[in-house]
Amino acid sequence: MIETNLNYLVLIGAAVIDSINPCAIGVLVFLLAYLMRTTKKHSAILTHGLVYLAAVFITYLLAGVLLLPVIQEMRNFSVNSYLAIAAIIAFFGLLELKEYFMPGTGSLVQIPPRYSKMISKYKDKMLSSHFFTFGMGVFVALVELPCTGAVYLAVLAIMSLSGLNLSNLTMLVIYNLIFIAPLIIILILFYRGVESDAIHHWVDRLKPYMRLLTGLLLLALAAWMFAYVYL
């Protein structure tokens, strides 16, 4: 049987690739660009941005803590459940590769349109309250899951082989800190006055390669999970 422990090298590599997901970056750029247009106070952009990112971090961390024992129980109940999770991860890996080779033909790895409309509708309330900004961060983190959650699910599935313990909890914290690191960099760029168009151009230029890396990573993690069962 293959080695099942999730080492820090794999964890950090997965987190880095997940952190450059165009969904998470795109929503933050959209919201910060709105803040830039509606207020000239850079301090407001910084504080609301930090509150938003704190909400994303806490939501993903709590999701990991809550899902890990559930996935572990599913695996203990049936090997087929574990294989089903691996198959879902492989499927999303293929979807990411499809976005690289055939972009713009009915993407399933994106925020559902109805939620995108809700984000756009309520963005104008972000400056009304830090509590609303925090709630927006929680909401966005949850609705981004179809776009950003596959890598996280794979990491949690591999972690489930040893369960929720102090080592895995530490790994979850590290993973989510890395996940929001590029978002923090983008927030700093906005705070320092970098134009949103320049960041949008950078994201659009790198988006295909983000998709390619994510797809290859998901297929590799799915293969690791299948190998655990069959080797």
N, CA and C of each residue as an Amber inpcrd file, in Angstrom:
protein
   693
   0.8540000  -1.2060000   0.0000000   0.0000000   0.0000000   0.0000000
   0.8800000   1.2430000   0.0000000   0.4940000   2.2750000  -0.7370000
   1.3070000   3.4780000  -0.8650000   1.2750000   4.2940000   0.4080000
   2.2260000   5.1920000   0.5420000   2.2790000   6.1250000   1.6660000
   1.0370000   7.0160000   1.6410000   0.3570000   7.1350000   2.7990000
  -0.9120000   7.8670000   2.8310000  -0.8180000   9.2030000   3.5530000
   0.2790000   9.4610000   4.2330000   0.3750000  10.7190000   4.9650000
   0.5460000  11.8820000   3.9940000  -0.2050000  12.9280000   4.2580000
  -0.0950000  14.1300000   3.4360000   1.0740000  14.9510000   3.9660000
   2.1770000  15.0050000   3.2060000   3.3410000  15.7390000   3.6900000
   3.2030000  17.2210000   3.3480000   4.0550000  18.0160000   3.9760000
   3.9390000  19.4670000   3.8290000   4.2780000  19.9280000   2.4170000
   5.1440000  19.2200000   1.7330000   5.4960000  19.6150000   0.3690000
   4.2710000  19.5280000  -0.5400000   3.5260000  18.4180000  -0.4370000
   2.3110000  18.2530000  -1.2400000   1.2620000  19.2760000  -0.8150000
   1.1240000  19.4500000   0.4900000   0.1380000  20.4050000   1.0090000
   0.4110000  21.8100000   0.4890000   1.6540000  22.2610000   0.5840000
   1.9990000  23.6180000   0.1580000   1.8230000  23.7620000  -1.3530000
   2.2330000  22.7360000  -2.1100000   2.0600000  22.7910000  -3.5600000
   0.5900000  22.8990000  -3.9460000  -0.2620000  22.0980000  -3.2860000
  -1.6990000  22.1510000  -3.5660000  -2.2750000  23.5060000  -3.1920000
  -1.8730000  24.0340000  -2.0510000  -2.3910000  25.3220000  -1.5880000
  -1.9680000  26.4580000  -2.5160000  -0.7310000  26.4140000  -2.9830000
  -0.2390000  27.4620000  -3.8880000  -1.0380000  27.4540000  -5.1850000
  -1.2450000  26.2690000  -5.7490000  -1.9960000  26.1820000  -7.0030000
  -3.4510000  26.6080000  -6.7810000  -4.0440000  26.1760000  -5.6630000
  -5.4260000  26.5620000  -5.3690000  -5.5430000  28.0650000  -5.1370000
  -4.4910000  28.6660000  -4.5910000  -4.5400000  30.0930000  -4.2390000
  -4.5960000  31.0010000  -5.4560000  -4.1510000  30.5060000  -6.6150000
  -4.1740000  31.3280000  -7.8260000  -5.4130000  31.0220000  -8.6660000
  -6.4290000  30.4550000  -8.0140000  -7.6710000  30.1640000  -8.7180000
  -8.3140000  31.4540000  -9.2070000  -8.6550000  31.5420000 -10.4840000
  -9.2020000  32.7930000 -11.0310000 -10.5300000  33.2070000 -10.4240000
 -11.2940000  32.2600000  -9.8890000 -12.5700000  32.6220000  -9.2620000
 -12.3430000  33.4900000  -8.0330000 -11.4950000  33.0130000  -7.1250000
 -11.2530000  33.7510000  -5.8820000 -10.6300000  35.1110000  -6.1730000
  -9.6530000  35.1340000  -7.0720000  -8.9810000  36.3910000  -7.4070000
  -9.9350000  37.3360000  -8.1300000 -10.7280000  36.7900000  -9.0540000
 -11.6270000  37.6250000  -9.8440000 -12.6660000  38.3390000  -9.0030000
 -13.2490000  37.6300000  -8.0390000 -14.2680000  38.2550000  -7.1860000
 -13.6530000  39.3530000  -6.3360000 -12.4800000  39.1000000  -5.7760000
 -11.8440000  40.1200000  -4.9370000 -11.5090000  41.3620000  -5.7600000
 -10.9620000  41.1810000  -6.9440000 -10.6380000  42.3290000  -7.8050000
 -11.9060000  43.1180000  -8.1200000 -12.9880000  42.4130000  -8.4110000
 -14.2710000  43.0650000  -8.7110000 -14.7420000  43.9140000  -7.5240000
 -14.6860000  43.3440000  -6.3190000 -15.1670000  44.0630000  -5.1380000
 -14.2540000  45.2400000  -4.7850000 -12.9480000  45.0330000  -4.8960000
 -12.0170000  46.1200000  -4.5780000 -12.1080000  47.2400000  -5.6070000
 -12.3240000  46.8800000  -6.8660000 -12.4880000  47.9080000  -7.8960000
 -13.7170000  48.7520000  -7.6020000 -14.7810000  48.1050000  -7.1000000
 -15.9800000  48.8610000  -6.7260000 -15.6760000  49.8160000  -5.5690000
 -14.9390000  49.3210000  -4.5770000 -14.5840000  50.1770000  -3.4430000
 -13.7310000  51.3560000  -3.8960000 -12.8340000  51.1030000  -4.8460000
 -11.9840000  52.1770000  -5.3490000 -12.8140000  53.2710000  -6.0160000
 -13.8820000  52.8740000  -6.6990000 -14.7200000  53.8530000  -7.3950000
 -15.6120000  54.6440000  -6.4450000 -15.9620000  54.0370000  -5.3140000
 -16.9460000  54.6650000  -4.4340000 -16.3390000  55.3860000  -3.2360000
 -15.0660000  55.1740000  -2.9740000 -14.4320000  55.8850000  -1.8630000
 -12.9930000  56.1970000  -2.2250000 -12.5350000  57.3450000  -1.7850000
 -11.1420000  57.7370000  -2.0020000 -10.2890000  57.4410000  -0.7700000
 -10.9220000  56.8880000   0.2520000 -10.2070000  56.5870000   1.4870000
  -9.5270000  55.2220000   1.3650000  -8.2290000  55.2550000   1.2430000
  -7.5070000  53.9950000   1.1310000  -7.6080000  53.1760000   2.4050000
  -7.7880000  53.8620000   3.5390000  -7.9350000  53.1420000   4.7990000
  -9.2010000  52.2820000   4.7890000 -10.2920000  52.7860000   4.1560000
 -11.5360000  52.0210000   4.0700000 -11.3510000  50.7970000   3.1800000
 -10.6240000  50.9740000   2.0800000 -10.3510000  49.8400000   1.1960000
  -9.5640000  48.7670000   1.9380000  -8.5800000  49.2040000   2.7020000
  -7.7340000  48.2550000   3.4340000  -8.5210000  47.5150000   4.5060000
  -9.2790000  48.2520000   5.3210000  -9.9990000  47.6030000   6.4300000
 -11.0870000  46.6700000   5.9240000 -11.8670000  47.1200000   4.9450000
 -12.9170000  46.2490000   4.4150000 -12.3180000  45.0520000   3.6790000
 -11.2070000  45.2670000   2.9970000 -10.5360000  44.1620000   2.3310000
 -10.0340000  43.1240000   3.3190000  -9.4570000  43.5800000   4.4210000
  -8.9550000  42.6570000   5.4360000 -10.0840000  41.8990000   6.1150000
 -11.1900000  42.5790000   6.3710000 -12.3550000  41.9070000   6.9660000
 -12.8840000  40.8370000   6.0170000 -12.9640000  41.1800000   4.7450000
 -13.4290000  40.2280000   3.7230000 -12.5160000  39.0010000   3.6860000
 -11.2040000  39.2190000   3.6690000 -10.2590000  38.0970000   3.5960000
 -10.2900000  37.2640000   4.8770000 -10.4850000  37.9110000   6.0170000
 -10.6090000  37.1680000   7.2740000 -11.8190000  36.2470000   7.2270000
 -12.9120000  36.7460000   6.6340000 -14.1200000  35.9300000   6.5180000
 -13.8800000  34.7260000   5.6120000 -13.1810000  34.9350000   4.4960000
 -12.8640000  33.8350000   3.5790000 -12.0010000  32.7940000   4.2940000
 -10.9860000  33.2570000   5.0120000 -10.0800000  32.3430000   5.7300000
 -10.8450000  31.5310000   6.7690000 -11.6390000  32.1870000   7.5880000
 -12.3650000  31.4970000   8.6590000 -13.3810000  30.5160000   8.0820000
 -14.0680000  30.9140000   7.0120000 -15.0730000  30.0400000   6.4060000
 -14.4470000  28.7690000   5.8540000 -13.3500000  28.9110000   5.1160000
 -12.6950000  27.7360000   4.5480000 -12.0830000  26.8560000   5.6420000
 -11.5330000  27.4710000   6.6700000 -10.9490000  26.6880000   7.7610000
 -12.0250000  25.8960000   8.4870000 -13.1440000  26.5530000   8.8210000
 -14.2390000  25.8490000   9.4990000 -14.8310000  24.7710000   8.6050000
 -14.9310000  25.0460000   7.3050000 -15.4360000  24.0310000   6.3780000
 -14.5430000  22.7940000   6.4010000 -13.2310000  23.0170000   6.4320000
 -12.3050000  21.8950000   6.4910000 -12.4340000  21.1030000   7.7740000
 -12.5440000  21.8130000   8.8960000 -12.6690000  21.1520000  10.2010000
 -13.9570000  20.3420000  10.2770000 -15.0400000  20.8590000   9.6950000
 -16.3260000  20.1680000   9.7470000 -16.4050000  19.0200000   8.7480000
 -15.8080000  19.1920000   7.5690000 -15.9040000  18.1750000   6.5260000
 -14.9590000  16.9980000   6.7460000 -13.8270000  17.2460000   7.3760000
 -12.8200000  16.1920000   7.5290000 -13.3730000  14.9480000   8.2400000
 -14.0230000  15.0830000   9.4110000 -14.5770000  13.8810000  10.0380000
 -15.7040000  13.2430000   9.2400000 -16.4620000  14.0620000   8.4910000
 -17.5340000  13.5090000   7.6560000 -16.9450000  12.6310000   6.5590000
 -15.8920000  13.1340000   5.9030000 -15.2430000  12.3510000   4.8460000
 -14.6080000  11.0960000   5.4330000 -14.0220000  11.2300000   6.6240000
 -13.4240000  10.0660000   7.2840000 -14.4820000   9.0040000   7.5760000
 -15.6560000   9.4330000   8.0440000 -16.7340000   8.4940000   8.3410000
 -17.2310000   7.8200000   7.0640000 -17.3280000   8.5780000   5.9850000
 -17.7380000   7.9990000   4.7040000 -16.7440000   6.9340000   4.2590000
 -15.4520000   7.2280000   4.4240000 -14.4240000   6.2660000   4.0130000
 -14.4810000   5.0120000   4.8660000 -14.7110000   5.1960000   6.1900000
 -14.7920000   4.0460000   7.0880000 -16.0250000   3.2000000   6.7870000
 -17.0960000   3.8570000   6.3570000 -18.3410000   3.1430000   6.0590000
 -18.2090000   2.3060000   4.7920000 -17.5350000   2.8630000   3.7850000
 -17.4440000   2.1510000   2.5120000 -16.2550000   2.6610000   1.7120000
 -15.4530000   1.7410000   1.2130000 -14.3500000   2.1130000   0.3280000
 -14.8880000   2.7740000  -0.9300000 -16.0770000   2.3360000  -1.3500000
 -16.6760000   2.9160000  -2.5580000 -16.9530000   4.4080000  -2.3890000
 -17.2670000   4.8370000  -1.1560000 -17.4830000   6.2660000  -0.9170000
 -16.1930000   7.0440000  -1.1570000 -15.0800000   6.4810000  -0.7010000
 -13.7830000   7.1110000  -0.9020000 -13.4430000   7.1730000  -2.3900000
 -13.7400000   6.0890000  -3.1040000 -13.4900000   6.0630000  -4.5440000
 -14.3950000   7.0470000  -5.2800000 -15.6100000   7.2300000  -4.7730000
 -16.5300000   8.1860000  -5.3940000 -15.9870000   9.6060000  -5.2700000
 -15.4070000   9.9320000  -4.1030000 -14.7970000  11.2450000  -3.9210000
 -13.6290000  11.4190000  -4.8780000 -12.8060000  10.3580000  -5.0260000
 -11.6820000  10.4110000  -5.9600000 -12.1660000  10.6350000  -7.3870000
 -13.2800000   9.9840000  -7.7540000 -13.8290000  10.1420000  -9.1010000
 -14.3340000  11.5670000  -9.3220000 -14.9550000  12.1580000  -8.2980000
 -15.4340000  13.5470000  -8.3990000 -14.2540000  14.4920000  -8.6000000
 -13.1800000  14.2580000  -7.8520000 -11.9940000  15.1040000  -7.9680000
 -11.3830000  14.9750000  -9.3700000 -11.3140000  13.7340000  -9.8810000
 -10.7960000  13.5260000 -11.2370000 -11.6810000  14.2220000 -12.2700000
 -13.0040000  14.1700000 -12.0560000 -13.9350000  14.8260000 -12.9740000
 -13.6890000  16.3290000 -13.0220000 -13.5080000  16.9400000 -11.8490000
 -13.2420000  18.3740000 -11.8230000 -11.8740000  18.6900000 -12.4250000
 -10.9260000  17.7560000 -12.2820000  -9.6400000  17.9430000 -12.9380000
  -9.7870000  17.9890000 -14.4470000 -10.6190000  17.1040000 -14.9910000
 -10.8710000  17.0990000 -16.4310000 -11.5900000  18.3730000 -16.8740000
 -12.4940000  18.8730000 -16.0300000 -13.1850000  20.1240000 -16.3520000
 -12.2030000  21.2930000 -16.4220000 -11.2420000  21.2980000 -15.4910000
 -10.2340000  22.3680000 -15.5050000  -9.3850000  22.2790000 -16.7700000
  -9.0110000  21.0740000 -17.1680000  -8.2310000  20.9100000 -18.3970000
  -9.0490000  21.2940000 -19.6210000 -10.3470000  20.9940000 -19.5780000
 -11.2180000  21.4010000 -20.6740000 -11.2300000  22.9220000 -20.8130000
 -11.1870000  23.6430000 -19.6690000 -11.1600000  25.1010000 -19.7000000
  -9.8550000  25.6180000 -20.3190000  -8.7950000  24.8320000 -20.1940000
  -7.5190000  25.2340000 -20.7980000  -7.5320000  24.9920000 -22.3080000
  -8.0190000  23.8120000 -22.7210000  -7.9620000  23.4560000 -24.1320000
  -9.1580000  23.9890000 -24.9210000 -10.3280000  24.0990000 -24.2610000
 -11.5370000  24.5890000 -24.9440000 -12.2520000  25.6040000 -24.0580000
 -11.6770000  26.7820000 -23.8830000 -12.2780000  27.7710000 -22.9780000
 -13.5840000  28.3350000 -23.5180000 -14.4570000  28.7070000 -22.5640000
 -15.6700000  29.4220000 -22.9420000 -16.7550000  28.6040000 -23.5790000
 -16.7490000  27.2810000 -23.3700000 -17.7990000  26.4380000 -23.9580000
 -18.5910000  25.7580000 -22.8500000 -19.3330000  26.5710000 -22.0830000
 -20.1890000  26.0260000 -21.0320000 -19.4170000  25.5710000 -19.8110000
 -18.7270000  26.4850000 -19.1540000 -17.9000000  26.1430000 -18.0040000
 -18.7370000  25.7380000 -16.8030000 -18.3030000  24.6670000 -16.1210000
 -18.9360000  24.2430000 -14.8770000 -18.0850000  24.6080000 -13.6680000
 -16.8500000  25.0650000 -13.9180000 -15.9630000  25.4250000 -12.8170000
 -15.9510000  26.9440000 -12.6650000 -17.0890000  27.4580000 -12.2780000
 -17.2250000  28.8810000 -12.0550000 -18.3320000  29.1080000 -11.0330000
 -18.4190000  30.3200000 -10.5130000 -19.5030000  30.6370000  -9.5980000
 -20.8180000  30.5990000 -10.3690000 -21.8410000  29.9000000  -9.8490000
 -23.1380000  29.8670000 -10.5500000 -23.6370000  31.2770000 -10.8530000
 -24.1780000  31.5030000 -12.0470000 -24.5860000  32.8550000 -12.4720000
 -25.5100000  33.5620000 -11.4900000 -26.4380000  32.8220000 -10.8680000
 -27.3780000  33.5020000  -9.9610000 -26.6540000  34.0780000  -8.7480000
 -25.5820000  33.4080000  -8.3120000 -24.8150000  33.9310000  -7.1840000
 -23.9380000  35.0970000  -7.6090000 -23.4410000  35.0440000  -8.8380000
 -22.6760000  36.1840000  -9.3560000 -23.5360000  37.4380000  -9.3760000
 -24.8140000  37.2650000  -9.7640000 -25.7320000  38.4060000  -9.7900000
 -25.9880000  38.9320000  -8.3880000 -26.0770000  38.0240000  -7.4060000
 -26.2980000  38.4530000  -6.0190000 -25.0970000  39.2270000  -5.4930000
 -23.8880000  38.7580000  -5.8220000 -22.6800000  39.4740000  -5.3970000
 -22.6590000  40.8700000  -5.9870000 -22.9930000  40.9540000  -7.2830000
 -23.0200000  42.2540000  -7.9480000 -24.0960000  43.1540000  -7.3610000
 -25.2270000  42.5680000  -7.0030000 -26.3540000  43.3430000  -6.4850000
 -26.0420000  43.9580000  -5.1250000 -25.3760000  43.1920000  -4.2660000
 -25.1730000  43.6490000  -2.8940000 -23.8000000  44.2540000  -2.6340000
 -22.9860000  44.3720000  -3.6700000 -21.6440000  44.9210000  -3.4800000
 -21.6760000  46.3510000  -2.9540000 -22.7570000  47.1080000  -3.3180000
 -22.8180000  48.5160000  -2.9240000 -23.0450000  48.7000000  -1.4350000
 -23.3110000  47.6060000  -0.7160000 -23.5080000  47.7040000   0.7250000
 -22.2360000  47.3900000   1.5110000 -21.1450000  47.0910000   0.7860000
 -19.9220000  46.6900000   1.4870000 -19.3990000  47.7760000   2.4080000
 -19.5490000  49.0450000   1.9970000 -19.0370000  50.1460000   2.8160000
 -19.9700000  50.5160000   3.9640000 -21.1630000  49.9240000   3.9950000
 -22.1270000  50.2880000   5.0280000 -21.7480000  49.7360000   6.3900000
 -21.0640000  48.6010000   6.4180000 -20.7480000  47.9650000   7.6990000
 -19.6700000  46.9080000   7.5040000 -18.7710000  46.8260000   8.4760000
 -17.7720000  45.7600000   8.4320000 -18.4400000  44.3980000   8.6330000
 -19.5570000  44.3770000   9.3640000 -20.2790000  43.1160000   9.5410000
 -20.8400000  42.6290000   8.2090000 -21.3370000  43.5660000   7.3960000
 -21.8440000  43.1850000   6.0780000 -20.6940000  42.6920000   5.2030000
 -19.5460000  43.3660000   5.2700000 -18.3820000  42.9350000   4.4990000
 -17.9630000  41.5250000   4.9100000 -17.9970000  41.2480000   6.2140000
 -17.6580000  39.9040000   6.7020000 -18.6560000  38.8890000   6.1530000
 -19.9460000  39.2420000   6.2000000 -20.9660000  38.3470000   5.6660000
 -20.7910000  38.1060000   4.1810000 -20.3980000  39.1510000   3.4590000
 -20.1290000  39.0070000   2.0280000 -18.9870000  38.0260000   1.8090000
 -17.9470000  38.1160000   2.6400000 -16.8220000  37.1920000   2.5220000
 -17.2350000  35.7550000   2.7590000 -18.0860000  35.5270000   3.7700000
 -18.5830000  34.1800000   4.0590000 -19.4050000  33.6640000   2.8770000
 -20.2900000  34.5130000   2.3750000 -21.1590000  34.1220000   1.2540000
 -20.3330000  33.7740000   0.0180000 -19.3720000  34.6340000  -0.3140000
 -18.5460000  34.3910000  -1.5000000 -17.7390000  33.1050000  -1.3330000
 -17.1810000  32.8810000  -0.1450000 -16.4010000  31.6680000   0.0870000
 -17.2410000  30.4200000  -0.1430000 -18.5030000  30.4590000   0.2540000
 -19.3800000  29.2990000   0.0940000 -19.7900000  29.0850000  -1.3570000
 -20.1480000  30.1730000  -2.0500000 -20.6180000  30.0010000  -3.4350000
 -19.4650000  29.7780000  -4.4040000 -18.2350000  30.0420000  -3.9710000
 -17.0650000  29.7670000  -4.8180000 -16.6920000  28.2900000  -4.8350000
 -17.2810000  27.5040000  -3.9390000 -16.8560000  26.1160000  -3.7860000
 -16.8870000  25.3060000  -5.0860000 -17.8990000  25.4850000  -5.9740000
 -17.8270000  24.7340000  -7.2380000 -16.5850000  25.0690000  -8.0600000
 -16.0320000  26.2510000  -7.8250000 -14.8840000  26.7090000  -8.6070000
 -13.5600000  26.4420000  -7.8890000 -13.5680000  26.5640000  -6.5530000
 -12.3120000  26.4720000  -5.8050000 -12.2230000  25.2450000  -4.9030000
 -13.3220000  24.5140000  -4.7460000 -13.3680000  23.5010000  -3.6960000
 -12.7740000  22.1540000  -4.0290000 -12.5200000  21.8590000  -5.3030000
 -12.0830000  20.5090000  -5.6700000 -10.7160000  20.1760000  -5.0880000
  -9.7780000  21.1210000  -5.1670000  -8.4440000  20.8750000  -4.5990000
  -8.5430000  20.6960000  -3.0870000  -9.3330000  21.5330000  -2.4530000
  -9.5250000  21.4390000  -1.0010000 -10.1440000  20.0960000  -0.6360000
 -11.1310000  19.6460000  -1.4060000 -11.7640000  18.3510000  -1.1560000
 -10.7440000  17.2230000  -1.2610000  -9.8670000  17.2950000  -2.2490000
  -8.8460000  16.2590000  -2.4110000  -7.9060000  16.2300000  -1.2040000
  -7.4890000  17.4080000  -0.7600000  -6.6020000  17.4870000   0.4050000
  -7.3010000  16.9190000   1.6310000  -8.5690000  17.2640000   1.8290000
  -9.3250000  16.7540000   2.9730000  -9.5000000  15.2430000   2.8890000
  -9.7250000  14.7230000   1.6770000  -9.9040000  13.2830000   1.5140000
  -8.6320000  12.5250000   1.8930000  -7.4880000  13.0560000   1.5080000
  -6.2250000  12.4100000   1.8730000  -5.9710000  12.5550000   3.3740000
  -6.2940000  13.7250000   3.9330000  -6.1710000  13.9170000   5.3810000
  -7.0580000  12.9550000   6.1630000  -8.2100000  12.5900000   5.5850000
  -9.1700000  11.7530000   6.3040000  -8.6060000  10.3760000   6.6400000
  -7.5240000   9.9830000   5.9620000  -6.9020000   8.6960000   6.2420000
  -6.3190000   8.6520000   7.6470000  -5.9970000   9.8330000   8.1940000
  -5.5030000   9.8850000   9.5770000  -6.4490000  10.6440000  10.4990000
  -7.4710000  11.2950000   9.9350000  -8.4940000  11.9310000  10.7510000
  -8.1160000  13.3260000  11.2310000  -9.0290000  13.9130000  11.9980000
  -8.8240000  15.2570000  12.5240000  -7.9590000  15.1840000  13.7740000
  -6.7100000  15.6140000  13.6380000  -5.7900000  15.6450000  14.7700000
  -5.0260000  16.9630000  14.7230000  -4.1470000  17.1670000  15.6800000
  -3.4360000  18.4380000  15.7650000  -2.5820000  18.6910000  14.5290000
  -1.9480000  17.6540000  14.0050000  -1.1110000  17.8150000  12.8180000
  -1.9420000  18.2560000  11.6210000  -3.0780000  17.6030000  11.4100000
  -3.9240000  17.9630000  10.2680000  -4.5780000  19.3260000  10.4670000
  -4.9160000  19.6680000  11.7020000  -5.4710000  20.9980000  11.9640000
  -4.4380000  22.0750000  11.6360000  -3.1840000  21.8210000  12.0080000
  -2.1020000  22.7560000  11.6650000  -1.9680000  22.8840000  10.1520000
  -2.0650000  21.7420000   9.4610000  -1.9770000  21.7550000   8.0030000
  -3.1150000  22.5700000   7.3870000  -4.3110000  22.4460000   7.9540000
  -5.4560000  23.2010000   7.4400000  -5.2360000  24.7000000   7.5930000
  -4.6810000  25.1030000   8.7340000  -4.3920000  26.5220000   8.9550000
  -3.3700000  27.0110000   7.9320000  -2.2950000  26.2320000   7.7380000
  -1.2540000  26.6120000   6.7740000  -1.8400000  26.6780000   5.3620000
  -2.6500000  25.6790000   5.0100000  -3.2560000  25.6420000   3.6710000
  -4.0640000  26.9040000   3.4110000  -4.8830000  27.2760000   4.3620000
  -5.7650000  28.4200000   4.1480000  -5.0300000  29.7570000   4.2320000
  -3.9480000  29.8190000   4.9820000  -3.1150000  31.0230000   4.9620000
  -2.4800000  31.2090000   3.5820000  -2.0030000  30.0940000   3.0110000
  -1.4280000  30.1660000   1.6630000  -2.5210000  30.5160000   0.6520000
  -3.7310000  29.9630000   0.8510000  -4.8310000  30.2110000  -0.0820000
  -5.1560000  31.7010000  -0.1940000  -5.1070000  32.4240000   0.9310000
  -5.4620000  33.8510000   0.8750000  -4.2500000  34.7490000   0.6240000
  -3.0460000  34.1710000   0.5710000  -1.8460000  34.9990000   0.3970000
  -1.8840000  35.8400000  -0.8810000  -2.2150000  35.2760000  -2.0600000
  -2.2960000  36.1240000  -3.2600000  -3.3750000  37.1970000  -3.1460000
  -4.4530000  36.8830000  -2.4210000  -5.5220000  37.8620000  -2.2270000
  -5.0280000  39.0270000  -1.3760000  -4.1800000  38.7320000  -0.3990000
  -3.5870000  39.7950000   0.4180000  -2.6820000  40.6770000  -0.4400000
  -1.9080000  40.0480000  -1.3250000  -1.0360000  40.8080000  -2.2270000
  -1.8540000  41.7310000  -3.1140000  -2.9730000  41.2170000  -3.6420000
  -3.8340000  42.0420000  -4.4930000  -4.4300000  43.1970000  -3.6940000
  -4.8280000  42.9420000  -2.4630000  -5.3500000  44.0070000  -1.6070000
  -4.2950000  45.0900000  -1.3920000  -3.0560000  44.6950000  -1.1690000
  -1.9670000  45.6630000  -0.9760000  -1.7520000  46.4780000  -2.2470000
  -1.8170000  45.8160000  -3.4050000  -1.6480000  46.5290000  -4.6770000
  -2.7390000  47.5870000  -4.8560000  -3.9690000  47.2330000  -4.5410000
  -5.0530000  48.2090000  -4.6180000  -4.8100000  49.3540000  -3.6420000
  -4.3890000  49.0080000  -2.4310000  -4.1420000  50.0240000  -1.4070000
  -3.0510000  51.0000000  -1.8460000  -2.0890000  50.4980000  -2.6050000
  -0.9860000  51.3330000  -3.0820000  -1.3210000  52.0430000  -4.3950000
  -2.5550000  51.8540000  -4.8850000  -3.0160000  52.6240000  -6.0250000
  -2.8600000  51.9820000  -7.3840000  -2.5480000  50.6860000  -7.4310000
  -2.4520000  50.0040000  -8.7280000  -3.8380000  49.9470000  -9.3630000
  -3.9460000  50.2420000 -10.6440000  -5.2250000  50.2640000 -11.3300000
  -5.8130000  48.8560000 -11.4620000  -7.1450000  48.7740000 -11.3000000
  -7.8230000  47.4800000 -11.3810000  -7.6860000  46.8670000 -12.7720000
  -7.6360000  47.7080000 -13.8110000  -7.4960000  47.1890000 -15.1810000
  -6.1920000  46.4190000 -15.3490000  -5.1410000  46.8960000 -14.7050000
  -3.8490000  46.2140000 -14.8060000  -3.9120000  44.8400000 -14.1530000
  -4.6050000  44.7540000 -13.0020000  -4.7300000  43.4700000 -12.3100000
  -5.6410000  42.5360000 -13.0920000  -6.7360000  43.0800000 -13.6470000
  -7.6190000  42.2730000 -14.4890000  -6.8460000  41.6990000 -15.6780000
  -6.0080000  42.5020000 -16.2900000  -5.2220000  42.0430000 -17.4380000
  -4.2820000  40.9230000 -17.0220000  -3.6530000  41.0770000 -15.8760000
  -2.7350000  40.0520000 -15.3790000  -3.4710000  38.7480000 -15.1160000
  -4.6500000  38.8390000 -14.4780000  -5.4340000  37.6400000 -14.1710000
  -5.8890000  36.9570000 -15.4590000  -6.3960000  37.7280000 -16.4160000
  -6.8720000  37.1560000 -17.6770000  -5.7440000  36.4800000 -18.4460000
  -4.5540000  37.0750000 -18.3810000  -3.4150000  36.5150000 -19.1200000
  -2.9550000  35.1850000 -18.5150000  -3.0530000  35.0730000 -17.1940000
  -2.5800000  33.8640000 -16.5220000  -3.6720000  32.8170000 -16.3070000
  -4.9360000  33.1950000 -16.5360000  -6.0490000  32.2870000 -16.2390000
  -5.9010000  30.9210000 -16.9020000  -5.5400000  30.8190000 -18.1910000
  -5.4230000  29.4870000 -18.7960000  -4.3970000  28.6060000 -18.0840000
  -3.2880000  29.1960000 -17.6710000  -2.2480000  28.4110000 -17.0000000
  -2.6700000  28.0220000 -15.5890000  -3.4700000  28.8780000 -14.9450000
  -4.0450000  28.5180000 -13.6470000  -4.9270000  27.2870000 -13.7950000
  -5.7600000  27.2930000 -14.8530000  -6.6410000  26.1590000 -15.1020000
  -5.8380000  24.8850000 -15.3760000  -4.7910000  25.0100000 -16.1680000
  -3.9630000  23.8580000 -16.5160000  -3.3260000  23.2550000 -15.2660000
  -2.7120000  24.0890000 -14.4460000  -2.0650000  23.5900000 -13.2300000
  -3.0700000  22.9490000 -12.2920000  -4.2360000  23.5830000 -12.1300000
  -5.2610000  23.0320000 -11.2420000  -5.7390000  21.6790000 -11.7490000
  -5.9780000  21.5700000 -13.0500000  -6.4350000  20.3110000 -13.6180000
  -5.4320000  19.1880000 -13.4270000  -4.1680000  19.4700000 -13.6870000
  -3.1280000  18.4520000 -13.5150000  -2.9930000  18.0460000 -12.0520000
  -3.0860000  19.0120000 -11.1480000  -2.9940000  18.7020000  -9.7180000
  -4.1520000  17.8160000  -9.2820000  -5.3710000  18.1440000  -9.7160000
  -6.5320000  17.3570000  -9.3130000  -6.4270000  15.9170000  -9.8190000
  -5.9740000  15.7410000 -11.0430000  -5.8150000  14.3860000 -11.5740000
  -4.7440000  13.6220000 -10.8020000  -3.6720000  14.3170000 -10.4150000
  -2.6110000  13.6660000  -9.6420000  -3.1130000  13.2550000  -8.2600000
  -3.8770000  14.1290000  -7.6070000  -4.4120000  13.8060000  -6.2810000
  -5.4360000  12.6730000  -6.3740000  -6.2560000  12.6780000  -7.4120000
  -7.2170000  11.5900000  -7.5970000  -6.4880000  10.2660000  -7.8180000
  -5.4170000  10.2970000  -8.5950000  -4.6260000   9.0870000  -8.8330000
  -4.0220000   8.5700000  -7.5350000  -3.5610000   9.4970000  -6.6790000
  -3.0230000   9.1230000  -5.3760000  -4.0880000   8.3830000  -4.5690000
  -5.3200000   8.8950000  -4.5870000  -6.4010000   8.2750000  -3.8240000
  -6.7510000   6.8970000  -4.3720000  -6.8260000   6.7690000  -5.6970000
  -7.0950000   5.4590000  -6.2860000  -5.9820000   4.4710000  -5.9550000
  -4.7400000   4.9480000  -5.9970000  -3.6020000   4.0730000  -5.7160000
  -3.6490000   3.5640000  -4.2690000  -4.1210000   4.4040000  -3.3560000
  -4.2230000   3.9930000  -1.9480000  -5.1180000   2.7660000  -1.8180000
  -6.1870000   2.7210000  -2.5950000  -7.1390000   1.6140000  -2.5040000
  -6.6320000   0.3650000  -3.2180000  -6.0170000   0.5630000  -4.3830000
  -5.7330000  -0.5960000  -5.2300000  -4.2920000  -1.0830000  -5.1600000
  -3.3740000  -0.2830000  -4.5900000  -1.9720000  -0.7190000  -4.5410000
  -1.5760000  -1.1730000  -3.1380000
